[in-house]
């Protein structure tokens, strides 16, 4: 990063819920990356209302985000989550974040839907919206190779190809998507698909959601299930 900082949009997160702990993490990240600022700094994996209360309390992590932006160590502030849309909705009610990183894929509408509950609010607030868990760590995919740390946890073949999985989410009102890769070949395929992207119709997305229904528990492993 010391030599190529201007070539990238650099983002990181804090999983610490306190001001001091988060600032310590930020200092370490900046040192390791050989830079003096991030483009985005996000509150990582807001899981439940206990997390929300800690972050927004006196001395909580939100104070770190605000201080870092005031001191120009970060440009934009974000919040992330996988578990429950209502928790992230509460975060957006309490503070004007710049962006949100949310877990959404073709199985989303079958359980605690982010695209039905959270996405409209993010659009209304004109946030930068980043989709993640697009292929659910390969659990939505029929052709996922047996490599990577999560391959052994896949219970059954998925119903979709990576093109369908990616295009489903890109057809929603998102700014961009994050897709994990195990190989350079997967990365190159994803770039090619992104360059060739044309939006799916509502009917096409509904059909893909129906195909994802048999693996919904596997594809939404990151949701709250009790």
Phi and psi restraints in degrees (value plus and minus 20) as a CYANA .aco file:
   2 UNK   PHI     -79.0   -39.0
   2 UNK   PSI     -55.0   -15.0
   3 UNK   PHI    -115.7   -75.7
   3 UNK   PSI     -42.0    -2.0
   4 UNK   PHI    -144.7  -104.7
   4 UNK   PSI       0.3    40.3
   5 UNK   PHI     -77.0   -37.0
   5 UNK   PSI     -58.7   -18.7
   6 UNK   PHI     -92.4   -52.4
   6 UNK   PSI     -29.3    10.7
   7 UNK   PHI    -110.7   -70.7
   7 UNK   PSI     -26.9    13.1
   8 UNK   PHI    -151.5  -111.5
   8 UNK   PSI     138.3   178.3
   9 UNK   PHI    -121.2   -81.2
   9 UNK   PSI      93.0   133.0
  10 UNK   PHI    -125.4   -85.4
  10 UNK   PSI     102.9   142.9
  11 UNK   PHI    -147.7  -107.7
  11 UNK   PSI     128.5   168.5
  12 UNK   PHI    -167.3  -127.3
  12 UNK   PSI    -199.6  -159.6
  13 UNK   PHI    -156.9  -116.9
  13 UNK   PSI     144.6   184.6
  14 UNK   PHI    -142.7  -102.7
  14 UNK   PSI     108.9   148.9
  15 UNK   PHI    -115.4   -75.4
  15 UNK   PSI     -27.4    12.6
  16 UNK   PHI     -96.7   -56.7
  16 UNK   PSI     123.2   163.2
  17 UNK   PHI    -117.4   -77.4
  17 UNK   PSI     -17.6    22.4
  18 UNK   PHI    -131.0   -91.0
  18 UNK   PSI     140.6   180.6
  19 UNK   PHI     -83.7   -43.7
  19 UNK   PSI     -73.9   -33.9
  20 UNK   PHI     -86.1   -46.1
  20 UNK   PSI     -61.6   -21.6
  21 UNK   PHI     -84.5   -44.5
  21 UNK   PSI     -58.9   -18.9
  22 UNK   PHI     -88.6   -48.6
  22 UNK   PSI     -62.0   -22.0
  23 UNK   PHI     -84.4   -44.4
  23 UNK   PSI     -54.5   -14.5
  24 UNK   PHI     -83.9   -43.9
  24 UNK   PSI     -62.3   -22.3
  25 UNK   PHI     -84.1   -44.1
  25 UNK   PSI     -60.6   -20.6
  26 UNK   PHI     -83.6   -43.6
  26 UNK   PSI     -64.9   -24.9
  27 UNK   PHI     -78.5   -38.5
  27 UNK   PSI     -62.1   -22.1
  28 UNK   PHI     -85.3   -45.3
  28 UNK   PSI     -61.8   -21.8
  29 UNK   PHI     -83.0   -43.0
  29 UNK   PSI     -65.7   -25.7
  30 UNK   PHI     -82.0   -42.0
  30 UNK   PSI     -59.2   -19.2
  31 UNK   PHI     -85.5   -45.5
  31 UNK   PSI     -66.4   -26.4
  32 UNK   PHI     -87.4   -47.4
  32 UNK   PSI     -51.4   -11.4
  33 UNK   PHI    -109.1   -69.1
  33 UNK   PSI     -24.0    16.0
  34 UNK   PHI      35.9    75.9
  34 UNK   PSI      28.4    68.4
  35 UNK   PHI    -161.5  -121.5
  35 UNK   PSI     146.7   186.7
  36 UNK   PHI    -127.5   -87.5
  36 UNK   PSI     -19.0    21.0
  37 UNK   PHI    -180.2  -140.2
  37 UNK   PSI     136.4   176.4
  38 UNK   PHI    -126.1   -86.1
  38 UNK   PSI     133.5   173.5
  39 UNK   PHI     -97.3   -57.3
  39 UNK   PSI     -56.5   -16.5
  40 UNK   PHI    -161.4  -121.4
  40 UNK   PSI     120.9   160.9
  41 UNK   PHI    -150.2  -110.2
  41 UNK   PSI     107.8   147.8
  42 UNK   PHI    -142.2  -102.2
  42 UNK   PSI     126.9   166.9
  43 UNK   PHI     -97.6   -57.6
  43 UNK   PSI      98.5   138.5
  44 UNK   PHI    -105.6   -65.6
  44 UNK   PSI     112.3   152.3
  45 UNK   PHI      30.7    70.7
  45 UNK   PSI      44.1    84.1
  46 UNK   PHI     -93.5   -53.5
  46 UNK   PSI      90.8   130.8
  47 UNK   PHI    -115.0   -75.0
  47 UNK   PSI     -62.2   -22.2
  48 UNK   PHI    -171.9  -131.9
  48 UNK   PSI    -199.3  -159.3
  49 UNK   PHI     -89.1   -49.1
  49 UNK   PSI     -43.2    -3.2
  50 UNK   PHI     -82.5   -42.5
  50 UNK   PSI     -62.0   -22.0
  51 UNK   PHI     -79.5   -39.5
  51 UNK   PSI     -65.0   -25.0
  52 UNK   PHI     -79.4   -39.4
  52 UNK   PSI     -67.1   -27.1
  53 UNK   PHI     -84.0   -44.0
  53 UNK   PSI     -59.3   -19.3
  54 UNK   PHI     -85.1   -45.1
  54 UNK   PSI     -64.2   -24.2
  55 UNK   PHI     -84.5   -44.5
  55 UNK   PSI     -59.5   -19.5
  56 UNK   PHI    -112.4   -72.4
  56 UNK   PSI     -21.4    18.6
  57 UNK   PHI     -94.8   -54.8
  57 UNK   PSI     146.4   186.4
  58 UNK   PHI     -80.0   -40.0
  58 UNK   PSI     109.6   149.6
  59 UNK   PHI      61.2   101.2
  59 UNK   PSI     -11.7    28.3
  60 UNK   PHI    -102.7   -62.7
  60 UNK   PSI     154.9   194.9
  61 UNK   PHI     -83.3   -43.3
  61 UNK   PSI     -47.6    -7.6
  62 UNK   PHI     -80.8   -40.8
  62 UNK   PSI     -54.0   -14.0
  63 UNK   PHI     -82.1   -42.1
  63 UNK   PSI     -55.6   -15.6
  64 UNK   PHI     -85.8   -45.8
  64 UNK   PSI     -63.5   -23.5
  65 UNK   PHI     -81.4   -41.4
  65 UNK   PSI     -64.3   -24.3
  66 UNK   PHI     -86.3   -46.3
  66 UNK   PSI     -62.6   -22.6
  67 UNK   PHI     -83.1   -43.1
  67 UNK   PSI     -62.7   -22.7
  68 UNK   PHI     -83.0   -43.0
  68 UNK   PSI     -58.5   -18.5
  69 UNK   PHI     -89.6   -49.6
  69 UNK   PSI     -61.2   -21.2
  70 UNK   PHI     -81.0   -41.0
  70 UNK   PSI     -55.3   -15.3
  71 UNK   PHI    -110.8   -70.8
  71 UNK   PSI     -11.9    28.1
  72 UNK   PHI      41.2    81.2
  72 UNK   PSI       8.9    48.9
  73 UNK   PHI    -103.6   -63.6
  73 UNK   PSI     -40.7    -0.7
  74 UNK   PHI    -159.5  -119.5
  74 UNK   PSI     133.6   173.6
  75 UNK   PHI    -116.9   -76.9
  75 UNK   PSI     -66.4   -26.4
  76 UNK   PHI    -147.0  -107.0
  76 UNK   PSI     128.5   168.5
  77 UNK   PHI    -133.1   -93.1
  77 UNK   PSI     117.9   157.9
  78 UNK   PHI    -159.2  -119.2
  78 UNK   PSI     151.2   191.2
  79 UNK   PHI    -156.9  -116.9
  79 UNK   PSI     126.8   166.8
  80 UNK   PHI    -153.8  -113.8
  80 UNK   PSI     135.4   175.4
  81 UNK   PHI    -193.9  -153.9
  81 UNK   PSI     138.3   178.3
  82 UNK   PHI    -144.7  -104.7
  82 UNK   PSI     -43.2    -3.2
  83 UNK   PHI    -109.3   -69.3
  83 UNK   PSI     -70.2   -30.2
  84 UNK   PHI    -170.3  -130.3
  84 UNK   PSI     100.2   140.2
  85 UNK   PHI     -81.0   -41.0
  85 UNK   PSI     -51.9   -11.9
  86 UNK   PHI     -83.6   -43.6
  86 UNK   PSI     -52.1   -12.1
  87 UNK   PHI     -87.1   -47.1
  87 UNK   PSI     -64.4   -24.4
  88 UNK   PHI     -91.1   -51.1
  88 UNK   PSI     -53.3   -13.3
  89 UNK   PHI     -79.0   -39.0
  89 UNK   PSI     -61.1   -21.1
  90 UNK   PHI     -84.5   -44.5
  90 UNK   PSI     -58.7   -18.7
  91 UNK   PHI     -80.9   -40.9
  91 UNK   PSI     -63.6   -23.6
  92 UNK   PHI     -87.9   -47.9
  92 UNK   PSI     -47.7    -7.7
  93 UNK   PHI     -90.7   -50.7
  93 UNK   PSI     -52.0   -12.0
  94 UNK   PHI    -108.2   -68.2
  94 UNK   PSI     -42.9    -2.9
  95 UNK   PHI    -171.7  -131.7
  95 UNK   PSI     122.1   162.1
  96 UNK   PHI    -102.1   -62.1
  96 UNK   PSI      55.7    95.7
  97 UNK   PHI     -84.1   -44.1
  97 UNK   PSI     138.7   178.7
  98 UNK   PHI    -109.1   -69.1
  98 UNK   PSI     -48.8    -8.8
  99 UNK   PHI    -171.3  -131.3
  99 UNK   PSI     143.0   183.0
 100 UNK   PHI    -159.3  -119.3
 100 UNK   PSI     116.8   156.8
 101 UNK   PHI    -129.9   -89.9
 101 UNK   PSI      94.3   134.3
 102 UNK   PHI    -147.4  -107.4
 102 UNK   PSI     125.6   165.6
 103 UNK   PHI    -103.0   -63.0
 103 UNK   PSI      97.4   137.4
 104 UNK   PHI    -171.3  -131.3
 104 UNK   PSI     115.5   155.5
 105 UNK   PHI    -172.6  -132.6
 105 UNK   PSI    -191.5  -151.5
 106 UNK   PHI     -85.6   -45.6
 106 UNK   PSI     -37.2     2.8
 107 UNK   PHI    -110.9   -70.9
 107 UNK   PSI     -25.5    14.5
 108 UNK   PHI     -72.2   -32.2
 108 UNK   PSI     -63.9   -23.9
 109 UNK   PHI     -89.7   -49.7
 109 UNK   PSI     -30.1     9.9
 110 UNK   PHI    -104.0   -64.0
 110 UNK   PSI     -32.7     7.3
 111 UNK   PHI    -182.6  -142.6
 111 UNK   PSI     101.7   141.7
 112 UNK   PHI      25.3    65.3
 112 UNK   PSI      40.2    80.2
 113 UNK   PHI     -85.3   -45.3
 113 UNK   PSI     102.7   142.7
 114 UNK   PHI     -96.5   -56.5
 114 UNK   PSI     -57.5   -17.5
 115 UNK   PHI     -91.2   -51.2
 115 UNK   PSI     -46.0    -6.0
 116 UNK   PHI    -105.1   -65.1
 116 UNK   PSI     -55.1   -15.1
 117 UNK   PHI    -123.7   -83.7
 117 UNK   PSI     -66.4   -26.4
 118 UNK   PHI    -110.7   -70.7
 118 UNK   PSI     -61.8   -21.8
 119 UNK   PHI     -77.4   -37.4
 119 UNK   PSI     -64.6   -24.6
 120 UNK   PHI     -78.8   -38.8
 120 UNK   PSI     -57.1   -17.1
 121 UNK   PHI     -88.1   -48.1
 121 UNK   PSI     -60.1   -20.1
 122 UNK   PHI     -84.2   -44.2
 122 UNK   PSI     -58.6   -18.6
 123 UNK   PHI     -85.4   -45.4
 123 UNK   PSI     -65.1   -25.1
 124 UNK   PHI     -79.3   -39.3
 124 UNK   PSI     -57.0   -17.0
 125 UNK   PHI    -105.0   -65.0
 125 UNK   PSI     -19.1    20.9
 126 UNK   PHI      38.4    78.4
 126 UNK   PSI      23.1    63.1
 127 UNK   PHI    -101.9   -61.9
 127 UNK   PSI     135.9   175.9
 128 UNK   PHI     -91.4   -51.4
 128 UNK   PSI     104.7   144.7
 129 UNK   PHI    -134.6   -94.6
 129 UNK   PSI      99.7   139.7
 130 UNK   PHI    -134.3   -94.3
 130 UNK   PSI     102.8   142.8
 131 UNK   PHI    -110.6   -70.6
 131 UNK   PSI     120.2   160.2
 132 UNK   PHI    -155.8  -115.8
 132 UNK   PSI     152.9   192.9
 133 UNK   PHI      41.1    81.1
 133 UNK   PSI      15.6    55.6
 134 UNK   PHI     -78.7   -38.7
 134 UNK   PSI     -72.1   -32.1
 135 UNK   PHI    -117.0   -77.0
 135 UNK   PSI      -9.8    30.2
 136 UNK   PHI      35.8    75.8
 136 UNK   PSI      28.4    68.4
 137 UNK   PHI      34.2    74.2
 137 UNK   PSI      18.2    58.2
 138 UNK   PHI      66.9   106.9
 138 UNK   PSI     -25.8    14.2
 139 UNK   PHI     -94.2   -54.2
 139 UNK   PSI     -37.0     3.0
 140 UNK   PHI    -108.2   -68.2
 140 UNK   PSI     -30.2     9.8
 141 UNK   PHI    -119.4   -79.4
 141 UNK   PSI     123.7   163.7
 142 UNK   PHI    -103.6   -63.6
 142 UNK   PSI     -43.5    -3.5
 143 UNK   PHI    -138.6   -98.6
 143 UNK   PSI       7.3    47.3
 144 UNK   PHI     -91.7   -51.7
 144 UNK   PSI     104.3   144.3
 145 UNK   PHI     -91.2   -51.2
 145 UNK   PSI     136.8   176.8
 146 UNK   PHI    -101.5   -61.5
 146 UNK   PSI      40.9    80.9
 147 UNK   PHI    -154.0  -114.0
 147 UNK   PSI     146.6   186.6
 148 UNK   PHI      68.3   108.3
 148 UNK   PSI     141.5   181.5
 149 UNK   PHI     -89.9   -49.9
 149 UNK   PSI     -36.2     3.8
 150 UNK   PHI    -127.1   -87.1
 150 UNK   PSI     -20.1    19.9
 151 UNK   PHI     -79.7   -39.7
 151 UNK   PSI     -59.8   -19.8
 152 UNK   PHI     -89.7   -49.7
 152 UNK   PSI     -37.2     2.8
 153 UNK   PHI    -109.0   -69.0
 153 UNK   PSI     -24.8    15.2
 154 UNK   PHI     -95.2   -55.2
 154 UNK   PSI     104.0   144.0
 155 UNK   PHI    -107.5   -67.5
 155 UNK   PSI     -48.4    -8.4
 156 UNK   PHI    -179.1  -139.1
 156 UNK   PSI     143.7   183.7
 157 UNK   PHI     -84.2   -44.2
 157 UNK   PSI     118.1   158.1
 158 UNK   PHI    -102.6   -62.6
 158 UNK   PSI     151.1   191.1
 159 UNK   PHI    -115.4   -75.4
 159 UNK   PSI     -26.1    13.9
 160 UNK   PHI    -140.4  -100.4
 160 UNK   PSI     139.1   179.1
 161 UNK   PHI    -113.7   -73.7
 161 UNK   PSI     146.8   186.8
 162 UNK   PHI     -83.5   -43.5
 162 UNK   PSI     -51.5   -11.5
 163 UNK   PHI     -82.4   -42.4
 163 UNK   PSI     -68.0   -28.0
 164 UNK   PHI     -83.1   -43.1
 164 UNK   PSI     -63.1   -23.1
 165 UNK   PHI     -82.7   -42.7
 165 UNK   PSI     -64.2   -24.2
 166 UNK   PHI     -89.8   -49.8
 166 UNK   PSI     -66.3   -26.3
 167 UNK   PHI     -87.4   -47.4
 167 UNK   PSI     -49.8    -9.8
 168 UNK   PHI     -77.4   -37.4
 168 UNK   PSI     -69.6   -29.6
 169 UNK   PHI     -96.7   -56.7
 169 UNK   PSI     -58.8   -18.8
 170 UNK   PHI     -83.2   -43.2
 170 UNK   PSI     -41.9    -1.9
 171 UNK   PHI    -100.4   -60.4
 171 UNK   PSI     -28.7    11.3
 172 UNK   PHI    -103.8   -63.8
 172 UNK   PSI     146.7   186.7
 173 UNK   PHI     -97.1   -57.1
 173 UNK   PSI      44.7    84.7
 174 UNK   PHI    -127.0   -87.0
 174 UNK   PSI     139.2   179.2
 175 UNK   PHI    -104.7   -64.7
 175 UNK   PSI     -58.4   -18.4
 176 UNK   PHI    -184.9  -144.9
 176 UNK   PSI     154.4   194.4
 177 UNK   PHI    -153.2  -113.2
 177 UNK   PSI     134.2   174.2
 178 UNK   PHI    -132.0   -92.0
 178 UNK   PSI     107.8   147.8
 179 UNK   PHI    -150.2  -110.2
 179 UNK   PSI      97.5   137.5
 180 UNK   PHI     -87.5   -47.5
 180 UNK   PSI     125.5   165.5
 181 UNK   PHI    -150.1  -110.1
 181 UNK   PSI     124.3   164.3
 182 UNK   PHI    -120.3   -80.3
 182 UNK   PSI     -40.7    -0.7
 183 UNK   PHI    -158.8  -118.8
 183 UNK   PSI     140.6   180.6
 184 UNK   PHI     -83.1   -43.1
 184 UNK   PSI     -55.0   -15.0
 185 UNK   PHI     -82.1   -42.1
 185 UNK   PSI     -60.8   -20.8
 186 UNK   PHI     -83.9   -43.9
 186 UNK   PSI     -62.0   -22.0
 187 UNK   PHI     -79.8   -39.8
 187 UNK   PSI     -66.6   -26.6
 188 UNK   PHI     -84.2   -44.2
 188 UNK   PSI     -58.4   -18.4
 189 UNK   PHI     -83.3   -43.3
 189 UNK   PSI     -63.0   -23.0
 190 UNK   PHI     -83.3   -43.3
 190 UNK   PSI     -61.7   -21.7
 191 UNK   PHI     -82.9   -42.9
 191 UNK   PSI     -63.1   -23.1
 192 UNK   PHI     -81.4   -41.4
 192 UNK   PSI     -64.5   -24.5
 193 UNK   PHI     -84.6   -44.6
 193 UNK   PSI     -59.7   -19.7
 194 UNK   PHI     -83.9   -43.9
 194 UNK   PSI     -59.3   -19.3
 195 UNK   PHI     -87.0   -47.0
 195 UNK   PSI     -49.8    -9.8
 196 UNK   PHI    -115.7   -75.7
 196 UNK   PSI     -15.7    24.3
 197 UNK   PHI     -81.6   -41.6
 197 UNK   PSI     114.4   154.4
 198 UNK   PHI    -151.1  -111.1
 198 UNK   PSI     118.9   158.9
 199 UNK   PHI     -82.5   -42.5
 199 UNK   PSI     125.4   165.4
 200 UNK   PHI    -103.1   -63.1
 200 UNK   PSI     132.9   172.9
 201 UNK   PHI     -97.7   -57.7
 201 UNK   PSI     146.4   186.4
 202 UNK   PHI     -78.6   -38.6
 202 UNK   PSI     -60.5   -20.5
 203 UNK   PHI     -84.6   -44.6
 203 UNK   PSI     -59.2   -19.2
 204 UNK   PHI     -86.0   -46.0
 204 UNK   PSI     -61.4   -21.4
 205 UNK   PHI     -87.2   -47.2
 205 UNK   PSI     -57.6   -17.6
 206 UNK   PHI     -82.8   -42.8
 206 UNK   PSI     -59.3   -19.3
 207 UNK   PHI     -85.4   -45.4
 207 UNK   PSI     -60.4   -20.4
 208 UNK   PHI     -87.7   -47.7
 208 UNK   PSI     -58.5   -18.5
 209 UNK   PHI     -82.0   -42.0
 209 UNK   PSI     -58.9   -18.9
 210 UNK   PHI     -85.2   -45.2
 210 UNK   PSI     -59.2   -19.2
 211 UNK   PHI     -85.3   -45.3
 211 UNK   PSI     -49.7    -9.7
 212 UNK   PHI    -100.3   -60.3
 212 UNK   PSI     -34.4     5.6
 213 UNK   PHI     -75.4   -35.4
 213 UNK   PSI     -61.3   -21.3
 214 UNK   PHI     -84.0   -44.0
 214 UNK   PSI     -39.3     0.7
 215 UNK   PHI    -136.5   -96.5
 215 UNK   PSI       6.1    46.1
 216 UNK   PHI     -81.9   -41.9
 216 UNK   PSI     -60.4   -20.4
 217 UNK   PHI     -85.4   -45.4
 217 UNK   PSI     -60.1   -20.1
 218 UNK   PHI     -89.7   -49.7
 218 UNK   PSI     -62.0   -22.0
 219 UNK   PHI     -94.8   -54.8
 219 UNK   PSI     -40.7    -0.7
 220 UNK   PHI    -136.7   -96.7
 220 UNK   PSI      20.3    60.3
 221 UNK   PHI     -78.9   -38.9
 221 UNK   PSI     -41.5    -1.5
 222 UNK   PHI    -108.4   -68.4
 222 UNK   PSI     -23.3    16.7
 223 UNK   PHI    -101.8   -61.8
 223 UNK   PSI     141.2   181.2
 224 UNK   PHI     -94.0   -54.0
 224 UNK   PSI     109.6   149.6
 225 UNK   PHI    -139.3   -99.3
 225 UNK   PSI      -7.9    32.1
